[in-house]
Amino acid sequence: MLEVRRLRLLSEFARRGSIAATATALGYTPSAVSQQLAALEREARVALLDRTARSAELTDAGRRLAERADQILTLVEAAEAELSAQADTPMGRVVVTSFPTAAVAFAPALAHSLADHPGLTFVLRQTRPGDGIRQVQSGEVDIALIDDWTGKIADQAPATLKFFHLRRDPLVLALPAGHPMSDPDQPIDLQALREEPWMAAPPGEPSRQAVDRLLDAVGGARPVPWEFEGLHTILSLVAQGLGITAIPALALAAGDHGVAVRSLPDPSLAREVYAVTRTASVRRPSVAVTLRAIYAAAQDVRQPPSDTRPEE
């Protein structure tokens, strides 16, 4: 009989590609992972890994079993969800991972809403772009809050994942309070802003890609922004009059940070925000109530209206 816990290790190894990465992801030591995979080989009575002194990779039999393992684990979770649904009371631990701006914006409403469920333990973590979906697939987390600047991620999702659309988050222009274009009656002229000191996240960050698209559309040589980690760091520098930026409006949910906010001429520069969970998890009362709380938080989050000066 193949043990489900070891099948989960094999499935994770197939995703990660190494024993060390599998151990890191699941919180085990590499030797423990290696021992458990060896035990699975004995249970299966076939070699699942081709080991060398420095690496290990799946054999053909290992790849076939890893594919079956994903199916088995999905069925096991579906069965657990059905049993949990019978209780009809949110219980246990729910782990949510999120990109930083959503975590900051949604956390207060989530804490208030989920406090009504004393049997529920809620964990909210921040993650790097691109990691959320993988963490849901691997079972590391129950729900991921992700952003999509392409408009394609939900359409390309496998049947094992369920996407819930939360909101559209437009890119907005943030200017120092005394900037000439901070006046809501002054039309935005991106061409005139080309020579301004722009600030942005490092290359590769999704918000930076959106800023680059914005600057490319102006024409001519693209201004080279100063780069800073963290949108709140960038906003603090803009508030001090050191430059200008374009950021997702959700980054302003905790307040306008003393900057003027203006709408951009191109409304297509926006991201879609989703909650993602495993399809088999949706029926779990703990996951269902958390999803409802996330949706409510996303709808209720406060953002300063565009085309406004900062409050005095």
N, C-alpha and C positions, 0 to 999 in steps of 0.2 A: 504493500500500500504506500502510495506517494504522500508525503506529508505536505500539507498546504503551506506551512511556514517556509519550507525549503523551496517550494515552487515559487513563492514570492521572491526569494533571494535569486533564483535563476532568472525570473522575469526582469528583475532589477539589473542583474549582470548583463543581460542582453541589451538593455538600454544604455548602460554606462560604459561597457566595453572593457572594464578592468575590475579586478578584485578590490584594489585600493579605493577606487571611486565608489564601488558598491558599498563598501564598508563605511565610507564617509557619509554617504547619503542616508544609510539606515542606522547609523550610530553603533556599529559593531567594530571589532578589530579585524584587520585583514585575515589573521589566522583563524578567527571564528567563522568568517565567511567561507574561507577555503575548506575548513572542516565540514561545514554544513553542506556545501556543494559536493564534497566527496561522499558524504552520507547519502545524498540524493542519488548519486551515481550507483551506490550499492543497492539502494531501493529499486532503481530502474534497471539494474543489471546490464548497463551499457555505458560506455564512455560519453560524457556530456561535454567535457572540456578537453581541449588539446593544450597541455601545459608545456611550457619551456622554462628555463631558469629565470627568465625575466618577465614573462607574460603568459596569458592564458586566453584562449578564444574558443568559441562554441564549435563543437563538431556538428555535422549534419543532423545527427540525432538530437543534439542539444538545442539547435535552432528549432527543430520541429516541436520539441517538448516546451520550449519557451513560448512558442505561439499558442500551444494548448494551455499553457499555464495562465496566460492572459485571459483566455476564455473561462477557465475554471475559476480564477479569482473573481471575475465579474459575476459569475453565477453564485459564488459563495456570498459576495456582498449583497446581491439581490435577495438571496434567501434571508440574510441577516436583516436587511431593510424591511422585508415583509413581516418578520417576527417583531421587529421593533415597532412597526406601524400599529401592531395590535395593542401595544401599551398606550399609544396615543398621547404620551406625555414626553416632552423633550427631556432627555436624560443624557448624561455622559459628556464627553469632551468633543468639541468641534474646533478644528484648526483652520483658520482662514489666512491666506497670504495675499498681499496686495502691493501694488506699486505705491510709492511714497505719498503722492498727493491725495490719492483716494483714502489711504490709511488715515491721514491727518484730517481729511474732510468728513469722513464717515464715522470715525471712532466715537465722538461724543453721543451721537444719536444711537449708535449700536449699543453702547454701554447702558444707556437709559432703557432702551427697549428690552434687551435681553436680561436685565436685572429682574424682570417679572418671572423668570424661570429659574428658580433656585436649584433645580437638579441639573442645570446646564453649566458646564465649564467652557468658557469662550476664550480662545487664544487668537490674537491678531498679530501677524508677523509681516514685516516688509521684505520684499524680494527684488532681485534684479530683473530688468526687462527680459522677457523670454523664458524665465524659469517657472512661472506660475502654472502654465498648462502641463509642463512636464511633471511638476510636483503633484498635481491632481492625478495624472495618469499613473504615477508610481505609488499612490496611496500615502505619500508623505503628508499631504494636507487634504482637507475635505472640500474646500472651496477656494478658488483663486479669483481675485479681482484683477482684471487685465485691461490694458488699453490697446486699441487697434487703430493705427493711422492709415491702414491700407483699405479698410472696408471689405476685406476678404477672409479674415480669419474664421469667422463663424460659419461661412459657407463651406469652408474646407475641413470642418471639424469631423472627426470620426463619430460613428454612432454611439460609441461608449461614453461620449462626453455630451453634456447638455449646456447650452449657452443661454443666459438670460440677459437681455439688453437692459442697461440701467439708465444711460443718458448719453447725449451728445455733448462733447466738451470742445468749444471752439478755441482757436488760437486768438489771443487779444494782444494789443500793443500796450506796454507799460512804460510810462514816461515820468520823469521827475515832475514834481508839482508845479514848478515854475516854467516848464518848457512851453514854447509858443504853441505847440500842437496839443497841449494839455487842455486847451479851451474846447469844450464840446461843440461850440459853434464854428470852430476852425476845421475845414475838411482835411482829412489825412492825405498827405502827399508823400508816398514812399520814396519817390525820386529825390525829394528834398532831404529825406532822412538818410540818404546813402552815406554821407560823410560823417554822420554821427558815430560816436563810439558805441558799437553794438556789443552786447554781452549775451552769452549762450552757454548751454551745456556742452560737454566735450563731444567730438564726433562719435557717431555710433549710437548715441542716446536718441530715442524716438523724437523727443521734443526738438533736438538739434536738427534732425532731418527736416522737420516741418519749418524751422526757421530758415534753413538753407533753401527750401522750396520757395519760401516767401521772398528771399533776397534775389534768387535766380529770376523770379518773375519781373523784377524791376528792370532787368537788362543791364548790359555792360559787365564789368568785372565785379564779382561778388565781394562785398565788404568782408573782411576777415574778423569775426567777433573775438573778443577776449573770452576765455573759457574758464568756467567755474563749476565745481561740483555742487549740485543742490539748487533747486529753483528758489528757495527761500534766501539763500546767500545772494543770488543774483538780484532778487527784489530789494534786499537791503541796500545793495550798492546803487541801484537805480534811485531809491528813495533819497540817497545822499547826493544825487546829482552827478554821478560818475559815468552814466551811460544810459542806454535805452535797451529794451528787450521785447521779444514776443514770447508769450508763455501760454500754456493752457489755462483757461479761466478757473478751473478747479483749484489751481494753486493759490487762488486768492480767497478760498473759502474761509480761512481763519482771519480774514481782514484784508484791507487794501494795502497794508504795509506802508502807508504814506505816499503811494504813487498814484498818478492819474491813469485811468484805464480807458482805452479807446477801441472801438470795433475796427476790424480790418476790412478792407474792401472785398476780399475774396472769402466768401463763407465756406468754401470747400476745405479750407485749412482747419480741420477739426479732427478729433479722434472720437471713436465710439468706445464706451466703457461697458464691460460685461462682467457678470459673475459666472464662473465656470465650475461645474461639479461633475462627478461621474454620474451617468444616467441611472445606475443602480442605486445611488445614494439619495435620490430625490425623495423617495418615500420615507426615509428615516425622519421621524418627528424632529429630532435635533437639527438636522440639516434643513428641513423644510422651514422651520421657524426662523432659522438664521438667514435663509435666503429672503424671507419676507421682510425681516428687519433691515437687511442690506438694501433691498429695493426701496423701502420707505426712506432710509437715510439718504439714498441717492437722489430721491425726489425732493427731499426737504432741505438739502444742504444749501446754505446761504452763500451767495456770491455777490460782490458789489456789481451793480448794473454797469454795462459798458457805457462809454462816453460820459464818464463822471470824473470830477476832481476828487482828491482825497478829502476826507472829513477833517475839518479844523480841530 
